[in-house]
């Protein structure tokens, strides 16, 4: 199993490899290090479909609840909502270029909550880089808050919820009312002619049998029966 930012997963499948410093891993059918199932948003999966890497239909299994705010433990700045965060230093879960999709989702939500002018003031105060930054999307938000490189982090609700519970000595969550209106779905799709077809079918059957009940326990929205398992056409 590989759990990396979606652009990195798409890139390693399109390019046939992934590099970590001076180590390059061959991601191909020949190497055997190749997925049977890919999970992600509709846009990244559509890119893989265009390259004939995955099948044409992806099935929805979860929906996030939009953004929440991450602050230092105890909320020392007394933050209550997005509006109050405008003059503060921000860290966001996605960088300026490679992760434009999720960044765009955050910005669209901010525009709706505080308006375009206030959103621009937030972006001006964005903490883009800092010492020991990993450059692996959401993980950097916790790092920025823990070391006070930023006052507030903008991040998906389920991740803020997890960090606040797992690292309560470092951070706390501030829930943004109405953020669920800016949610997005996550889907799964089989690769074209998977190497381990039987295992892929078994996993899909098991996963879709439990996901609708499990994901809401960890900060995701509860999907309606009609939406859960619905097929997204990637073409």
Secondary structure, 3 states (H helix, E strand, C coil): CCCCCHHHHHHHHHHCEEEECCEEEECCCCCCCCCCEEEECHHHHHHHHHCCCECCEEEEEEECCCEEEEEECCCCCCCCCCHHHCCCCEEECCCCCCCHHHHHHHHHHHHHHHCHHHHHHHHHCECCCCCCCCCCCCHHHHHHHHCCCCCEEEEEHHHHHHHHHHCCCCEEEECCCCHHHHCCEEEEEEECCCCCHHHHHHHHHHHHHHHHHHHHHHCCCCCCCCCCCCEEECC
